[in-house]
């Protein structure tokens, strides 16, 4: 079950304080070569993420476990990788680690490499339909195993009544454990980012 943050009223918040919870944050990237307009929208997005997370923590419970896509190691070593990977998600995670939260490695390193390699093959635009089919199926199977591993790690590390924070791409098909309540962090700025990307794609086609 996924709950909408804006609809969590006080009586309902009391109910959600019990049991395992995941605060789900979509990962957004702003590369150095992106236009300043896009970077500004991304900066606004991460500010709103912090505000919504703070609101969730106040109403339902502070983050105790942090999970981040592409991170296979825990603690300080994992945080150093996040800092290089995405400074915005790192800053949000660090605030919570400084307040007692723990970063847990959520990936299997070899599975992550396999998925990444199959994805690169797909992006090449293969000519042979047979080869493309093999690559697509291999990518699907590796991705399925990867997500199953991530769910297993969450189940193993997220304790009773704890809240976890998960940073992951929007396109993921992660199936969360049945006993975990998922709260999607979806700031207004995310819609603006989607709209900007669609507009750029339209201009490129024209």
Phi, psi and omega in degrees: 000135178246126182260146177270127186302317185294345183255010180274099179272171188304310180299322180291323179300321178299322180295319184285349180294340181258142181094166181284143182224148173236126171265112188264119181243117176295134179279127177237134183245143176230092182292161181299333183271002180281151179299151181300327179299318179291319179300321179296319179294322178293320178298318178296319180302311184291328175297317180291326176300314180299318180296315182291322178296317178300320178296316179298316181296323179293320185275323192242324181155143181290149179293128178248332180232139179239133178235139183222124177310141178078003180252118183256351182243159184253174174067209185299323180298317178293322180296324178296324179291317178300320181301323178280331186282313182202102185298326182293313178291328177299315182297320178292318179294320183296319178305317182284326175294322178295337180261015173108357178285160181238131175279127178249134174293131185246349184255153164267119189303317182290320177296320179297318178297318181297313179300316181297318180294316178297323179296319178298321178298317180297321182290344180290337182075069185293143182278315182286125178295325180296312180294319179299321179294319179296315180296316181298316180294320179295321178296317180298314182294318179293321179296319179299314179296322180297312181294324177297322178294319180297317178298319180299318179295320178297314181298324183284330189254332182279115186271173180305132176067010179273156174250133177247154178243122182242123173259121181204152179298150181299327186283000183292150178245041180294129177260108187285152178305144184299330184269010180250126176275129183252128178245112181279124175272111186226079182293155178305327182297337180293321175298321179295322178294316178300316181296319179297317180295320177296317179298319179295321179295320179296317179297323180294318179295323181290000000 
